[in-house]
């Protein structure tokens, strides 16, 4: 067992290959699960100094009422043109507007749109050439950071927008929206997403019969510090798109409208009180999808996003609207809002998790982090949640949670951590809680993982750790094996004494008190298999703890000389008696 202890100590560090302190160069796949380069793209904290506040108050006395009046007059002037253009037209159009309807809506509303933004104080500069409907049926605009981004629609010639069905029913504004022939999305219709994609495809391939479509592919507002994941809707038709960049090069940011920051009314007041507000609209060259991108819209969207981010000089992240929902949920659970930002799309795709599953983990994490500060948890909070003392085994497991956020990029290491089934024999390679165990070398080989060494984990690391370390080790087979280990007298039940004995040996704590944990699992004086299984499935973080004793036994067998290595018989009991014969035959073959 001395070799196992030494190996466990070695595994608590992250050694490099060759000389100490060196690591192999990182490949792109290894970097794919590193924390995002932008902490939180959904907040904006504009600080206004005393001098600027005085200026806003003085100018606001004159500019604010004047601009509000002008905007109101322009909206009232625009409404008759929109009403005439949409008279006798259904809310959801089945055919494009033609003739005089389209000319009225296009010319009059475009002129009034420019007049309205000018009256708000916007000074617009346009770069690049606007593509025709035949060249690029779809505009993709980013970054999307404010309701003022509608200026891109006016500059582009009033193309169709993708909008909620409720917006079209709003008085005044709804009629103006309908005049640009929008693609309406219904949140209550389960087939809405499919219908919207079909409508975009139909219009994009109409060869100019329908107006061009303008889409904000990010799907939500950010603070323009990065480009978040582009939704594939605009790229599914497989037609050329024209990227459109938006910039607001102002000393004082009064336009950014994010999930945390100034409200709609506050931003309107601040913007109207400025002498002018600069905005740049740049039309980039049309992007034509390759044959591969036509069949893979996500690939097309990723390439366009990278081009736009490069032109803007900002990074890209895999945050999405679902991260906003998790961020709000974190705030409701008294966690810092940033705790919910996990780059949902990337994690859900790689770990096969859905939003409800990650939201459930957020509740669990909040119960652990309730006493910590800053939304991170340390080894003490982790141990208290598990109702176990801080021990070497728990420290090693916690350290893996701290590191495993970067593990998924290396498939061979991910598979090694996932293989948790018992394996005995001279040619066997299996995983333990500390790394990959190889019988030929009789030692633990820890994976080479980057780490931050801060002694705490955040919600992102917690979710990834559960999925990579715990869930793969929480199968029915492993639960059966763990139950058999605890059921020393093979009567089909685990007493508190049996439970305490095995955990004391596993964790190396002779005076371990597990009464609290035992009572949480047992409904009576002992634990049945169904109770054990139910608890294990609900709390996958215990999977590594419950199977540690088996790992120690296996390591002990590997540390013996070859001639002394004998296969320990798998105890049979009432849980799965048929396993006994099969296990015996397997050991004989080894």
N, C-alpha and C positions, 0 to 999 in steps of 0.2 A: 504493500500500500504506500510505501515511501515514494515510489516512482510516481504514483498518481498524485500525491500531495505536491511533489515538485512540479509535475506537469501542470497542475491546476494553478500553481503560483506563476508559472511561465505564461499561462494563458490569460492571466489578468493584465498582461501588457500586450502591446501590438508590435511585434518585432518586424524588422525589415528582412529582406533577402540579402545574404552575404554579410557585409559589415553591419555592426550595430548602428541603429538609427537611420538606416537607409531603407527606402521602399522602392519597388519597381515603379517606373513611370506610369502615371495614371492614363488609362485609355478613356475615350468618350463615354463608353457604357458605364464605367465606374463612377463617373461624375453625374450620372443621370439622376441620382437620388440625393444629391447634396442639397442642403437648404437653399431656397430661392435667393437670388441676389438682391431682391427688394423685400424688406420686411413686411410692409403692408401697403398695397397699392390702392386700398379702398378708404383711406382717410386723408383729410387735408386740414392742416392747421395753419391758417394764414394769420400772421401776427401783424397788427397794425400799431405803429408807434403813435406817440402823442401828437406830433406835428402833422402826421397824415390824418389823424382823426379830426383835427381842427380844420384841415383843408376840406375833408369830406363834408363836414357840417356846413362850412361856408358855401361851397359849391352846390351842396344839396338843396339849399334854400331856393336856388334859382333853377338848377338843372332837373331835379327830381320831379317837381310838378309839371314842368314843361314837357319832359320826355314821356311821362305817364300819359299826359293828354294827347301827345302826338301818336303814341302807340295805339291808344284807344280809337282815335279818329281813323287811323289806317286800317285797323281791324274792321271797323264799321264800313269803311269804303270797300274792303275786299269781300265782305260777306255777300253783297248782291251779285257780284261776278261769279262767286262760287255757287250760289244758289241757282243762278241761270244755267251754269254749266252742268249741274247735277239734277236739274228738275226732271222728274219722271224716270230717274235712273235708280235701279236697286242699290241697296247698301253694298252688297258684294257683286261687283261687275262680272259678267260672263263674257262680255265683248268690249274691246277698247273703244274709248270715245273717239269720234271722228268729226270732220267738218268744223262747223262754227263752234261747237261745244269745246273742242280741244284748243282752238285758236284763242278763244276768250280766256279759258283757264290758263293757258300757257303764257300769253303776253301780258295780260292785265295783272295776274297774281305774281308773276316774276318781277314786274316793275314795282308793285306795292311791297313785295318782300324786300327788295333792295332798299326801298324808302324806309321801311320799318327798322331794319338794322342800322341804317344811317341815323335815324332819329334816336336810337338807343346809344349812339356814340361810337359805334364800331367803325374802324378804319380797316377795310379789307384789301389785302394784296393777293393777287392770284398769280401762281406760277404754273408753267406747263400748258399743254394743250388738252382741251376736253375732247375725248373720243366720241365719235358718232355712235348711234345705236347699233349699227352693223359691225363696227370695230370692237366695241365692248358693251354688251347688253347690261352689264352689272358694274356699279361702282361699289368699292369696299372702302369705308372711311374709318380711319383710326389716327390717334387714340380718341376714344369716346369718353369725354370727361364732363360734359355739361349739357343742359337743355339748349344752350346757345349754339350747339353744334349744328342745329338746323340751318345755319348760314351756309353750310356746304350744299344743302339741297337747293337753296336759292341760286347759288353760284353755278351749280351744275345744270340749271335750267328746269328745275322742278321735276325731277324723276319721281317714280313711284316709291313709296316707303313701305316697309314692313312694320305694321303697328297693331296694337291690341284692338280688338273689336269694340271695347268699351270707349276708346278714344273717339271713334267715329260717331258715337251717340252723344258726345258732349256738345252742349249748345255753342254756337258760333265757331269754336275751334274745330268741332267735328265736321261741319260743313266745308270748312277750308281744307281739312284733311281729305275728305272724299273727292274734292276737286282734282287732286293729284293722282287719283286712281290707285289707292294703296292696296297692298296685300294684307288683308285683315286676319289676325290670329285670334282664335277663341280659346280661353283657358279652360272652359268647361267641357269642350268637345274632346273626347279621348283620341279622335282621329285628326286633331288639329295639326299636329306636326307633319303628318303624312300629307294632308291636304295643302298645307303651306308650301312644302317642298314641291309638290306637283304643280302648284300655281306658279311658283318661281321658275320652274323648268319650262312650263308652257309659255310664259312671257319671254323668257330669255332666248327661246328658240323660235320666236315669232317673226324674226327677220325685220324688226323695226315697226311692226304693226302696233305693239304695245310700247309705252314709254320705257326708257331705261329704269332699272331698279337700283335704289341706293340702300345699302345695308351697312349697319355698324356691327361687324362680325364679333366684337368682344361681348356684346349682349348686355353690358352693364357699364356704369361709369367708373373710371379710375382717376388717379391723380396725375396721370401722364408720365409717371416715373418709369414705366415699362409698358410692354404690350402683353396682355394676358392671352390665354388660349382663344384662338378664333373658332367660332362655331362653324361647322362645315356647310350650313344651309346655302350660302351664296356660291359655294364651290361645287355643289353636287351636280348642277346641270352640265358641268364640263365645258363651259364656254369661256371665252376670254373675259377678263375682268380688268378694270382700271383702278389701281390703288390711289387713294386720295388721302393726303396727310393734312392734319390740322395742328397749327401751332398758335400759342397765345403769348407772344414775347413781350410781356408787360412786367414792370418792376413790382407791381402789386397785383397778386392773383385774386381777382374778384369773381371769377367765372366757374371755378372747379366745384362741382356738385357731387360729392361722394356720400358713402353710407354713414360717415362720421365727419361732421364739419358744419358749415353754414347751411341754413335751410334755403328753400327756393325763394322765399320772400326776402330774406337777408341778402342773398346774392343779387337779386334784382335791384334792391335799394343801393347796395355798394357799387354795382356796375353803373347804374344811372347817375350816380354822383361823381363819376370820374369824367375828366375833360374829354377823354377818348379812350377806347380800348382797341388795341391792335390784334388782328387775327390774320394769319397766313393760311391760304388754301393752296396746296400744291398737288397738281395732277401728274402722277408718275407715268412712265411708259406702260402701255397695255401689256398684261401678262397672259400669254397663251399657254394653256395646260398641255403637257406632253401626254402621250398615250397612257403612260403609267398613272399620271395624275388624274386623267379623266376617269379611270377606274378606281382611284383612291383619292377622294376629295380631301381627306385629312392631310395627305401629303401635299396636295396643292395649296391648302390653307396654310400649312406650316412654311412652305417656301415663300409665299407672298408675305406672310407675317415677318419672316426674317429679313426680307428685302426692305420692308417698311421700317423695321426697327433699326436697320443699318443706316437708312437715310435720316432717321430721326436722331441717331446716336444714343439710343437707349437699349437696355437689355430686354429679353423676353422671359416670361415665367409661365408656368402651367396653372396659374390660378384661373378660376371660373366663377360663374354666378353662384354655384353651389358652395364655394368658399365663403361668399358673402352670407349665405344662410347659416353656415357653421359659425361664422364670426359673430353674428347676432345671437345665436344660441349660446355661445361662450359667454357673451356679455350678460345674458339672462341668468347664467349659472354663476355669476359673480367672478368669472375668470376674465383676465385681460382679453379684449376682443381678438388680439393677434394670435391667441392660443388656437383659434379655430381655423387658421389659415394653413392648410396642409397640402396645397396644390392637389385638389380633389381629383381632377381628371387623371393625372399621372398615377396617383396612388390607387384609385379605383380600378384603373386599367391593368396595372401590374399585379395588384394583390387580389383582384376579383372581388372587390368589396362594393356594396351599394351605399347610397346616401344614408339610408336608415341604419345600416350596420355601423357606419362611422359615427352617426349621431348618437347611437347607443353607447359606443366607446367614450364619447365625449361626456356623457352622464357619469360613467364609471370614473373617468379621469378627474372630473370635478369633485367627486366624493373623496378622492385621494388628495387632491391639491387644495382642499378647502382651508387647510391651516398653513399653507405655504404662501410665499409672496412672489409676485411676478409670474404666476401661472406655470412655474416649473416645480418638479418634485424631486426630493433627494432620497437617499437610501432610508432615512428614518421614516419618512412618510410612506414609502413603499412597504417597509417592514410592518408598520402599524396597520396598513390596509390589509396585508396578508395575515395579520395576527400571528406573526412569527418574529423571533428576535433577529437582530442583525448578526449574521454569521458569514463565514467565508463563502459558502455556497450562494447565499443571497447576494453578497457583494458581486460575485462573478456573474450571476444572472442579471443584476442591475447594470453592470458594466457592459454586458452584451446589448441590453436595451439602448444604452448610450451610444453604441457603435453601429448597431445593425441597421440604422437608417440608411447607411451607404452600402449595405450588403447586396441588395437586389441587383445591382449592376453586374455582379459576377455570378453567372449561372451555376458554375461548379460549386462555389461556396454555398449558394442558396440551397442546392440539392443536398449538400452535406449536412446542413442544419436541418433539413426537412426529414432526413432518414433517421427516425427515432425507434424503429422496431428493434427488439433484441437480436443480437447477432453474435454467435460464439463460434470460434474456429480459427485455425492458423492462417487462413487466407481471407479473413473477414475484415472489412473496413466499415466502420459505422460512426455515427455522430454522437457526441456527448454534449452536455450543457456548455462545455468549454471549447469545443472545437472538433476536429476530425480525428477519431481514434483509429490507429492502424496497428493491427496485431503484430505485423512483422517487425515494427520498430518498438513496440511496447511503450508507446508514449502518445501524448496528446499533441497534435499539430494545430496550433491556433491559427485561425484565418487572418490574413493580412487585411486589416480594416482601418480606415481613417477614423479618428476620434477627436472629440473636442476637449476631453479631460476636464470638464467643468463640474463633474460630480453630480449632475442633475440631468433630467430628461424632460422634454416638452411633449405636448400632445402628439405632435407628428411622429416623434421617436417611439412613443407609447403605442400608437396604432400600428406602425411598421413592425415593432418588436412582437406584438401579439400575433400578427399575421405570419411572420417568418419564423419566430422561435417557438411560440406556444401552440397556435392552431394546428400546425402539422404534427405536433406531438400529442394531440388530444383526440386521436382516433379511437374508435370502439375497441380495436385490438389493444392499443396501449392502455386504455382505461381498464380493460380486463386484466392485463398483466400487472398493472399497479395495484388493483384490488387484491389479486392473489398474493402479492408481496406483503400487503398489510394484514391479510387474513392468515395469521400464523398457524392457528389450529385447524384451518381448512373446514370450518363449520358453516361457511357462507355468510358470516357476519364479522364486522371489525369492532372489537371492543376498544374502549378508550386506552387501556393498557397496551394493546397491540398497536394502536395508532401512534401512541407516544413513543413506544420502543423503536419503531422503524424510523420515525422522523428524527429522533435523537441520534440514531446511527447515521442517517442521511446528512443531517446538518452539522454533526459533530458537536452537539450541545447536550451534555449528559443530564443537566437539570432542566431541560426544556419543558415549559408548561404549555400544553396544547389544548387545554380544556375549552377555551373560548372558540377555537377553530372546530374542535370536535362537536360542540353543541350546535354550531352553525350548520354542520353537515347532517348530524343525526337527528331524527325525530323522536328518539327514545334513548335507551341505554346502549344501543349499538347501531352500527351503520350497515344497512343492507346494500347490495350491489346497485339497485335502482337509485337509492339516495346518493351513493358515491358517484354514479354516472351522471345524475342530474346536476350535482354540484360541479363536477369536472367540466361539463359542457357549458355551464353558465359562467365559469371562472377559468378560462384557459390558461391564465397566468400561473396556476398551480401545477400545470402539466409537468413542467421541468422539476418542480420540487418533489412531486409524488414519484417520479422515476429516477431521482438521483441515487437512491439506494441500489437500484439495478445497475446503474452506470458504475458505481463503486465496486460492485461484485464483479462486473465484467472486466474492469480495469485490473482488479486483483488477479483474475485468471490470466490476463495477458502478461502480467508482471512475473508469473511463475515460469520456471524452465519448461521447455516444450514437452518433455516427457511427463511433467507433472500436471499439464493442462488437461483437465477433464471437464466435460460438460455438466454443469449443475442441472439436475432434473427440474423441469418446470412443474411446480406444484399444481395439482389438479384439485378442483373443488366444484361446488354446485353451480358456479357461474358458467363455466364452459368446459365440462368434463371431457368432451370429445377432442380437445386440443392435446391431451396427454400422449396418445399413441402417435399422433403426427409429429409432435416435438421430439419424441424418443427416436423415431426413425431418422429424422433429420440429423440428430446429434451423432448417431451411429455412422452415417455417411461421412460426417466431418472427421 
